[in-house]
Amino acid sequence: KQTGGEFQIGVMKTDGSGERILSSGFQQEGPTWAPNGRVLMFFRDSAGGPKLVSVDLTGRNEQSIPTANFASDPAWSPLLE
């Protein structure tokens, strides 16, 4: 979703209700679900430089994901049991 020039990454129910914004900023894109359905990962380019970020469904547990080089367009491998 885009509001006021910022991109917002969030979740909602299938009927469109219960929208919850998990992250907001000017340059973030490419959200992708973890195989367990509880975490989103996306690309963010901010003053601290480009990085991959993960956030849980509460939006409170956001973490930068370290990468050896520039990374964008995250993808998950299949869930291992």
N, CA, C and O atoms as a GROMACS GRO file, in nm:
protein
  324
    1LYS      N    1   0.086  -0.116   0.000
    1LYS     CA    2   0.000   0.000   0.000
    1LYS      C    3   0.091   0.123   0.000
    1LYS      O    4   0.198   0.122   0.061
    2GLN      N    5   0.048   0.228  -0.068
    2GLN     CA    6   0.126   0.351  -0.070
    2GLN      C    7   0.040   0.464  -0.015
    2GLN      O    8  -0.073   0.487  -0.060
    3THR      N    9   0.095   0.535   0.084
    3THR     CA   10   0.024   0.646   0.146
    3THR      C   11   0.122   0.761   0.168
    3THR      O   12   0.226   0.743   0.231
    4GLY      N   13   0.089   0.878   0.116
    4GLY     CA   14   0.173   0.996   0.136
    4GLY      C   15   0.315   0.978   0.085
    4GLY      O   16   0.409   1.034   0.142
    5GLY      N   17   0.332   0.900  -0.020
    5GLY     CA   18   0.464   0.878  -0.077
    5GLY      C   19   0.542   0.766  -0.012
    5GLY      O   20   0.649   0.728  -0.061
    6GLU      N   21   0.491   0.712   0.099
    6GLU     CA   22   0.558   0.601   0.168
    6GLU      C   23   0.492   0.469   0.130
    6GLU      O   24   0.372   0.461   0.107
    7PHE      N   25   0.575   0.366   0.124
    7PHE     CA   26   0.524   0.231   0.104
    7PHE      C   27   0.498   0.168   0.240
    7PHE      O   28   0.580   0.180   0.331
    8GLN      N   29   0.385   0.102   0.253
    8GLN     CA   30   0.351   0.036   0.378
    8GLN      C   31   0.334  -0.113   0.352
    8GLN      O   32   0.265  -0.153   0.258
    9ILE      N   33   0.396  -0.194   0.435
    9ILE     CA   34   0.383  -0.338   0.425
    9ILE      C   35   0.298  -0.382   0.542
    9ILE      O   36   0.326  -0.349   0.657
   10GLY      N   37   0.194  -0.458   0.513
   10GLY     CA   38   0.104  -0.499   0.619
   10GLY      C   39   0.028  -0.626   0.585
   10GLY      O   40   0.052  -0.689   0.482
   11VAL      N   41  -0.061  -0.662   0.673
   11VAL     CA   42  -0.145  -0.781   0.656
   11VAL      C   43  -0.290  -0.742   0.683
   11VAL      O   44  -0.318  -0.641   0.747
   12MET      N   45  -0.382  -0.824   0.631
   12MET     CA   46  -0.525  -0.804   0.657
   12MET      C   47  -0.597  -0.936   0.637
   12MET      O   48  -0.540  -1.031   0.581
   13LYS      N   49  -0.718  -0.944   0.681
   13LYS     CA   50  -0.800  -1.062   0.660
   13LYS      C   51  -0.839  -1.071   0.513
   13LYS      O   52  -0.831  -0.972   0.440
   14THR      N   53  -0.883  -1.189   0.470
   14THR     CA   54  -0.918  -1.208   0.328
   14THR      C   55  -1.035  -1.122   0.284
   14THR      O   56  -1.050  -1.096   0.165
   15ASP      N   57  -1.119  -1.077   0.378
   15ASP     CA   58  -1.231  -0.990   0.341
   15ASP      C   59  -1.193  -0.842   0.339
   15ASP      O   60  -1.278  -0.757   0.316
   16GLY      N   61  -1.064  -0.811   0.365
   16GLY     CA   62  -1.015  -0.674   0.361
   16GLY      C   63  -1.021  -0.602   0.494
   16GLY      O   64  -0.976  -0.488   0.505
   17SER      N   65  -1.075  -0.665   0.595
   17SER     CA   66  -1.083  -0.601   0.727
   17SER      C   67  -0.958  -0.634   0.809
   17SER      O   68  -0.878  -0.719   0.771
   18GLY      N   69  -0.944  -0.565   0.920
   18GLY     CA   70  -0.835  -0.595   1.014
   18GLY      C   71  -0.697  -0.560   0.963
   18GLY      O   72  -0.599  -0.626   0.998
   19GLU      N   73  -0.687  -0.456   0.880
   19GLU     CA   74  -0.556  -0.418   0.828
   19GLU      C   75  -0.461  -0.380   0.941
   19GLU      O   76  -0.496  -0.306   1.032
   20ARG      N   77  -0.338  -0.434   0.934
   20ARG     CA   78  -0.234  -0.403   1.032
   20ARG      C   79  -0.105  -0.373   0.955
   20ARG      O   80  -0.052  -0.460   0.887
   21ILE      N   81  -0.055  -0.250   0.967
   21ILE     CA   82   0.069  -0.209   0.901
   21ILE      C   83   0.185  -0.260   0.986
   21ILE      O   84   0.193  -0.232   1.105
   22LEU      N   85   0.276  -0.334   0.923
   22LEU     CA   86   0.391  -0.390   0.993
   22LEU      C   87   0.516  -0.305   0.978
   22LEU      O   88   0.603  -0.306   1.065
   23SER      N   89   0.526  -0.231   0.867
   23SER     CA   90   0.643  -0.149   0.842
   23SER      C   91   0.607  -0.040   0.741
   23SER      O   92   0.521  -0.061   0.655
   24SER      N   93   0.671   0.074   0.754
   24SER     CA   94   0.641   0.187   0.667
   24SER      C   95   0.770   0.262   0.634
   24SER      O   96   0.855   0.280   0.721
   25GLY      N   97   0.784   0.306   0.510
   25GLY     CA   98   0.902   0.381   0.471
   25GLY      C   99   0.897   0.417   0.323
   25GLY      O  100   0.809   0.371   0.251
   26PHE      N  101   0.994   0.498   0.279
   26PHE     CA  102   0.991   0.546   0.141
   26PHE      C  103   1.041   0.443   0.041
   26PHE      O  104   0.996   0.443  -0.074
   27GLN      N  105   1.133   0.356   0.080
   27GLN     CA  106   1.186   0.258  -0.014
   27GLN      C  107   1.191   0.121   0.051
   27GLN      O  108   1.294   0.079   0.105
   28GLN      N  109   1.081   0.052   0.046
   28GLN     CA  110   1.076  -0.087   0.090
   28GLN      C  111   0.980  -0.161  -0.002
   28GLN      O  112   0.875  -0.109  -0.039
   29GLU      N  113   1.018  -0.283  -0.036
   29GLU     CA  114   0.942  -0.355  -0.138
   29GLU      C  115   0.972  -0.504  -0.131
   29GLU      O  116   1.061  -0.549  -0.059
   30GLY      N  117   0.895  -0.579  -0.208
   30GLY     CA  118   0.919  -0.722  -0.226
   30GLY      C  119   0.890  -0.809  -0.106
   30GLY      O  120   0.968  -0.900  -0.077
   31PRO      N  121   0.780  -0.786  -0.032
   31PRO     CA  122   0.755  -0.872   0.083
   31PRO      C  123   0.728  -1.016   0.040
   31PRO      O  124   0.664  -1.041  -0.062
   32THR      N  125   0.778  -1.109   0.118
   32THR     CA  126   0.758  -1.251   0.091
   32THR      C  127   0.740  -1.326   0.223
   32THR      O  128   0.808  -1.298   0.322
   33TRP      N  129   0.647  -1.421   0.224
   33TRP     CA  130   0.614  -1.496   0.344
   33TRP      C  131   0.715  -1.606   0.371
   33TRP      O  132   0.763  -1.672   0.279
   34ALA      N  133   0.748  -1.625   0.499
   34ALA     CA  134   0.825  -1.742   0.542
   34ALA      C  135   0.737  -1.866   0.525
   34ALA      O  136   0.615  -1.855   0.530
   35PRO      N  137   0.797  -1.982   0.506
   35PRO     CA  138   0.717  -2.104   0.492
   35PRO      C  139   0.623  -2.131   0.609
   35PRO      O  140   0.519  -2.193   0.591
   36ASN      N  141   0.658  -2.085   0.729
   36ASN     CA  142   0.570  -2.108   0.845
   36ASN      C  143   0.454  -2.010   0.851
   36ASN      O  144   0.366  -2.024   0.937
   37GLY      N  145   0.450  -1.908   0.762
   37GLY     CA  146   0.340  -1.813   0.757
   37GLY      C  147   0.337  -1.713   0.871
   37GLY      O  148   0.236  -1.646   0.891
   38ARG      N  149   0.446  -1.702   0.946
   38ARG     CA  150   0.447  -1.613   1.063
   38ARG      C  151   0.540  -1.493   1.049
   38ARG      O  152   0.540  -1.404   1.134
   39VAL      N  153   0.620  -1.491   0.943
   39VAL     CA  154   0.721  -1.386   0.926
   39VAL      C  155   0.720  -1.339   0.781
   39VAL      O  156   0.705  -1.418   0.688
   40LEU      N  157   0.737  -1.208   0.763
   40LEU     CA  158   0.757  -1.150   0.630
   40LEU      C  159   0.901  -1.101   0.620
   40LEU      O  160   0.957  -1.051   0.718
   41MET      N  161   0.960  -1.115   0.502
   41MET     CA  162   1.091  -1.056   0.476
   41MET      C  163   1.075  -0.965   0.355
   41MET      O  164   0.998  -0.994   0.263
   42PHE      N  165   1.148  -0.853   0.356
   42PHE     CA  166   1.139  -0.758   0.246
   42PHE      C  167   1.268  -0.680   0.235
   42PHE      O  168   1.354  -0.686   0.323
   43PHE      N  169   1.282  -0.607   0.125
   43PHE     CA  170   1.398  -0.523   0.098
   43PHE      C  171   1.368  -0.381   0.145
   43PHE      O  172   1.259  -0.330   0.124
   44ARG      N  173   1.466  -0.318   0.210
   44ARG     CA  174   1.453  -0.177   0.252
   44ARG      C  175   1.581  -0.103   0.216
   44ARG      O  176   1.691  -0.151   0.243
   45ASP      N  177   1.566   0.014   0.156
   45ASP     CA  178   1.680   0.102   0.129
   45ASP      C  179   1.658   0.228   0.212
   45ASP      O  180   1.566   0.305   0.187
   46SER      N  181   1.744   0.247   0.311
   46SER     CA  182   1.729   0.361   0.403
   46SER      C  183   1.863   0.429   0.421
   46SER      O  184   1.961   0.393   0.356
   47ALA      N  185   1.867   0.528   0.509
   47ALA     CA  186   1.991   0.603   0.534
   47ALA      C  187   2.104   0.510   0.578
   47ALA      O  188   2.221   0.539   0.552
   48GLY      N  189   2.071   0.400   0.644
   48GLY     CA  190   2.172   0.303   0.688
   48GLY      C  191   2.219   0.212   0.576
   48GLY      O  192   2.305   0.127   0.599
   49GLY      N  193   2.164   0.229   0.457
   49GLY     CA  194   2.202   0.147   0.343
   49GLY      C  195   2.097   0.040   0.314
   49GLY      O  196   2.008   0.016   0.396
   50PRO      N  197   2.109  -0.024   0.199
   50PRO     CA  198   2.012  -0.127   0.162
   50PRO      C  199   2.030  -0.253   0.247
   50PRO      O  200   2.142  -0.290   0.282
   51LYS      N  201   1.918  -0.318   0.279
   51LYS     CA  202   1.924  -0.439   0.360
   51LYS      C  203   1.796  -0.520   0.347
   51LYS      O  204   1.693  -0.470   0.301
   52LEU      N  205   1.804  -0.645   0.388
   52LEU     CA  206   1.686  -0.728   0.401
   52LEU      C  207   1.639  -0.719   0.546
   52LEU      O  208   1.719  -0.713   0.639
   53VAL      N  209   1.508  -0.717   0.562
   53VAL     CA  210   1.448  -0.702   0.694
   53VAL      C  211   1.341  -0.809   0.711
   53VAL      O  212   1.267  -0.839   0.617
   54SER      N  213   1.333  -0.867   0.830
   54SER     CA  214   1.223  -0.958   0.862
   54SER      C  215   1.140  -0.897   0.973
   54SER      O  216   1.191  -0.825   1.059
   55VAL      N  217   1.011  -0.927   0.971
   55VAL     CA  218   0.920  -0.877   1.074
   55VAL      C  219   0.813  -0.982   1.099
   55VAL      O  220   0.764  -1.046   1.005
   56ASP      N  221   0.777  -1.002   1.226
   56ASP     CA  222   0.671  -1.097   1.257
   56ASP      C  223   0.535  -1.030   1.240
   56ASP      O  224   0.527  -0.911   1.210
   57LEU      N  225   0.430  -1.107   1.258
   57LEU     CA  226   0.295  -1.056   1.233
   57LEU      C  227   0.249  -0.950   1.331
   57LEU      O  228   0.149  -0.883   1.306
   58THR      N  229   0.318  -0.934   1.444
   58THR     CA  230   0.282  -0.828   1.537
   58THR      C  231   0.340  -0.694   1.492
   58THR      O  232   0.290  -0.588   1.530
   59GLY      N  233   0.446  -0.698   1.410
   59GLY     CA  234   0.515  -0.577   1.368
   59GLY      C  235   0.614  -0.527   1.472
   59GLY      O  236   0.680  -0.426   1.449
   60ARG      N  237   0.627  -0.596   1.584
   60ARG     CA  238   0.715  -0.551   1.693
   60ARG      C  239   0.855  -0.610   1.685
   60ARG      O  240   0.949  -0.554   1.740
   61ASN      N  241   0.869  -0.722   1.620
   61ASN     CA  242   0.997  -0.793   1.616
   61ASN      C  243   1.060  -0.782   1.478
   61ASN      O  244   1.059  -0.877   1.399
   62GLU      N  245   1.114  -0.665   1.450
   62GLU     CA  246   1.179  -0.639   1.321
   62GLU      C  247   1.329  -0.661   1.336
   62GLU      O  248   1.390  -0.615   1.433
   63GLN      N  249   1.388  -0.730   1.240
   63GLN     CA  250   1.532  -0.758   1.244
   63GLN      C  251   1.594  -0.737   1.108
   63GLN      O  252   1.535  -0.771   1.005
   64SER      N  253   1.714  -0.680   1.107
   64SER     CA  254   1.794  -0.673   0.984
   64SER      C  255   1.859  -0.808   0.962
   64SER      O  256   1.907  -0.870   1.057
   65ILE      N  257   1.860  -0.854   0.838
   65ILE     CA  258   1.919  -0.982   0.804
   65ILE      C  259   2.056  -0.957   0.742
   65ILE      O  260   2.064  -0.895   0.636
   66PRO      N  261   2.163  -1.002   0.806
   66PRO     CA  262   2.297  -0.979   0.750
   66PRO      C  263   2.318  -1.058   0.620
   66PRO      O  264   2.280  -1.175   0.610
   67THR      N  265   2.379  -0.993   0.523
   67THR     CA  266   2.414  -1.058   0.397
   67THR      C  267   2.558  -1.021   0.362
   67THR      O  268   2.605  -0.914   0.401
   68ALA      N  269   2.626  -1.108   0.290
   68ALA     CA  270   2.766  -1.083   0.254
   68ALA      C  271   2.779  -0.969   0.155
   68ALA      O  272   2.877  -0.895   0.158
   69ASN      N  273   2.681  -0.955   0.068
   69ASN     CA  274   2.681  -0.851  -0.035
   69ASN      C  275   2.543  -0.788  -0.041
   69ASN      O  276   2.454  -0.823   0.036
   70PHE      N  277   2.528  -0.693  -0.133
   70PHE     CA  278   2.397  -0.632  -0.157
   70PHE      C  279   2.295  -0.742  -0.188
   70PHE      O  280   2.324  -0.832  -0.266
   71ALA      N  281   2.179  -0.734  -0.128
   71ALA     CA  282   2.075  -0.834  -0.153
   71ALA      C  283   1.940  -0.764  -0.164
   71ALA      O  284   1.913  -0.667  -0.092
   72SER      N  285   1.856  -0.814  -0.252
   72SER     CA  286   1.720  -0.764  -0.266
   72SER      C  287   1.633  -0.881  -0.311
   72SER      O  288   1.684  -0.990  -0.337
   73ASP      N  289   1.504  -0.860  -0.321
   73ASP     CA  290   1.410  -0.962  -0.366
   73ASP      C  291   1.427  -1.093  -0.290
   73ASP      O  292   1.462  -1.195  -0.350
   74PRO      N  293   1.402  -1.092  -0.160
   74PRO     CA  294   1.422  -1.213  -0.080
   74PRO      C  295   1.330  -1.327  -0.122
   74PRO      O  296   1.220  -1.304  -0.172
   75ALA      N  297   1.376  -1.449  -0.102
   75ALA     CA  298   1.297  -1.570  -0.127
   75ALA      C  299   1.334  -1.672  -0.020
   75ALA      O  300   1.446  -1.673   0.030
   76TRP      N  301   1.241  -1.755   0.013
   76TRP     CA  302   1.260  -1.857   0.117
   76TRP      C  303   1.278  -1.993   0.053
   76TRP      O  304   1.224  -2.020  -0.054
   77SER      N  305   1.355  -2.078   0.118
   77SER     CA  306   1.362  -2.218   0.077
   77SER      C  307   1.244  -2.291   0.142
   77SER      O  308   1.182  -2.238   0.234
   78PRO      N  309   1.214  -2.411   0.096
   78PRO     CA  310   1.102  -2.485   0.156
   78PRO      C  311   1.125  -2.510   0.305
   78PRO      O  312   1.239  -2.518   0.352
   79LEU      N  313   1.016  -2.522   0.378
   79LEU     CA  314   1.022  -2.550   0.521
   79LEU      C  315   1.075  -2.691   0.543
   79LEU      O  316   1.022  -2.787   0.487
   80LEU      N  317   1.178  -2.703   0.624
   80LEU     CA  318   1.235  -2.833   0.657
   80LEU      C  319   1.174  -2.882   0.787
   80LEU      O  320   1.169  -2.807   0.885
   81GLU      N  321   1.130  -3.004   0.790
   81GLU     CA  322   1.069  -3.058   0.912
   81GLU      C  323   1.163  -3.150   0.983
   81GLU      O  324   1.128  -3.205   1.088
   0.00000   0.00000   0.00000
